[in-house]
Amino acid sequence: MINIEFVGQLIDSIDSAVLKLEQAIEKKKLDEANKLRTFIFDLHLQIDKAIKNKNV
């Protein structure tokens, strides 16, 4: 069974990180933007892992 709360928290974290990424790009803070891109990708992998091989 998929832990819906956990996946929801990951999605909320992605949403927040995307907003911060947009701000970092606007302010030309490239190091921060790259860290946020990596963080978003890691969250995506965690979501994929959480739902992989589960009946949704």
N, C-alpha and C positions, 0 to 999 in steps of 0.2 A: 504494500500500500504506500502511496506517495504521501509524504509529510507535507500537506498543503501549506501549513503555517511557515515551514522552513522555506519552501519555494517562494511563497509570497514575500518573505523577508528579503530573499535574494533579489527578487524583482524590484522591490522598493529601493534596495541598495543600488541597483543598476540605474534606476531613475535618478536618484540623487547624484550618482557619479557622472551621469551624462550631463546634468545641469552644471556641475563643477567643471567638467571637461570643456563645455561651451564657454564658460567664463575664463578658463585658463587660456583657451585659444584666442579669445578676444583681447586678453591682456598680454598675449604673446609670451606666456610662461610655458615654453616648450618642454622643459624638464617635467613640470607638473602635469602637463597634458599627456606626455608619454607614460608617466606612472599611472594616470587615470585610465588610459587605454588598456594597459596591462591588467589593471584591477578589474575593469569591465569584462575583459576577455576571460579572466579567471572566474568571475561570477557566472559567466555564460557556461563555462565548463562544469561548474558545480551544479547548475540547473540541469544540464544535459545528463550528468551522472545521476542526479536524483530521480530523473524520470525515465532513464534508459531501462529497457526491458520491463517496464511497468505497464499495466493495462490502464490507460487513461480514459 
